[in-house]
């Protein structure tokens, strides 16, 4: 794996982890503030937005590592040729879905920016800022799927399949 691909997937994992840590710190601060009779405005909203960012930033890394939930019981029992065809079909379908998702989440971000939409919470935040992590995470997933598809076209086995096969042997 090239250094660029390695850092791409690690940045996906790092962004996801950083959002998870920020969400945990925010919730912990809110709990502490309540014990002292104070409130952190819109902390629940920010925690929800950070949860969304955590999920979407982590999509590319978990896909690459084979940690997504997939029904592999059927796939591991297929012959190598049939499995390869199924994986091509799965990746092509995933490319269409993730490409559609990435395009329309970026379109939504653009429209929110263009119209000047803001959140309807106690603290007013431009909506495009809240939506941007979802769009970037969707794009990361699309790039990860393109990467795996190209690897398969080159006749090699994508890393997610190698990792899934290793995990199925351990069970």
N, C-alpha and C positions, 0 to 999 in steps of 0.2 A: 504494500500500500504506500502510495506516495505521501510525502510529508504534508502536502496541501490537503489531501483527503483526510489524513489523520487529524489535522488541526480543525478541519471543518466539522468532523463528527465530535471531537472533543469540545469545540466551542458550543455546539448544540447542547451537549451534556452540562457544560459549565453554566450556560445561561439558565438552563432549567434548574439546576441545583441552586444557583444564586437567588432565583425567584422564590424557591422553596424556603431557603434560609430567611430571606426578607419577610416572607409571609409568616413564618414561625416567630420571628422577632416582633413583628407587628402585633400578632395575636397575644404573645406573651406580654408585651407592653400594655395592651388593652386590658388584660386581666389584672396586671399590677395597678393600672390607673383606676380600675373599678374598686379595688381594695382601698384606695386612697380617696374615693369619692369623686374621681374625675372621669372624663370621657375623652377619648381620642376621636375627633370628628371623622366620619366616613370610614372608620377603620374596617368595618365589615365589607364595604365596597372595595377598598383597596386590597383586602385579603382575597376577595373573589376574583379580582382582576389578576392578582399575582398567581392564583391557582390556575387560571386560564393560561397565563404565560408559562407557568411551569409545565403544564401538559403539552402545549404546542411547541415550545422550545425543545422538549425532550423527544418528540416524535422521530426525528431523523436518527438520533443516536440509538434509540431502542429498536428501530427498524433495522438499522445496520448490524446491530449486535444480535439480532434474532430474538429479542425479548418481547416483541409484540405477541399478543394472543392470536394464535392461528390454529386451525384444526389440522394438525400434522399427523394424526392417527392414520388418515387415509394416504397422505402423501408419502410417508415412510414405507408403506407397504406396496407402493407402485414400483414397477421396474424403472430403471434409470431413464430410459427413453420416454416412457409415459410421464414420469415425474417431471422431466425437463419441459415437456409440452404444457403440463399443468402450471408449472412455475412461470413459463412465458405468458400464458394466459392470465395468471394472477397478477404478474407485474404489469402487463398491458392494461388490465382493468384498473389496477392501482394507480398507474400513470394518468389515466383519464380522470379518475376521481380526484386525485391529489392536484392535478393540473387545474381542474375546474374549481376546486376549493381555493387554491392559491390565487387564481385569477380573480375570482369574485370577492375574496377577502380583501385583496388590494384595491379592487374597485370600490368596495364599501368604505375602506379607509380614505380613498381619494374623495368620494362623495361627502363623507363627514367633514373632511378638511375644506372642501370647496364650499359647502353650505354653512360652515362655521358651527356645526353641531357641538353641543356640550352635554355633559352628563347631567342627569336630573337628581343629583345627590346634594348633600349639604355643602360640600366643597365642589365648586364648579371646575371641571377638568375638560379640556377639549377631547371630544369623543375619539378623534383619530389617534390620539396618544394611547388610549385604552385598547383600541382595536389593533394597533400596529404589531404587538407581539404575536397575535394569532396569525396575521398575514405573513410575518417573517417565518414563523414556525411551519406554516403550510408550505411556504416556498422551500424551506430546508427539507421537508419531507419529500417534496417533488424532486428536488435535486438528488436526494438519497435513492429514490426509486429509479431515476434516470441512470444513476451510477450503477446500480445493480443490474438494470436492463442491459446496459452496455457491456458489463462484465459477462453476462450470459451470452450476448451476441458474439463475444470474443471466444466463446467455447469454454470459459472458466466457470467456476461455481462461486456465486456471491457469498459473502461472509455470513449473512444471516442464515443461509441454508447449512453451511458448515457448522455454525454454532448450534442450530436446531438439531442436526444429526448427532452432534456430540452429547447434547442434553438427553436425547431420546435413548442413547446407548447407556447412559448412566442410570436410567430408571429401571 
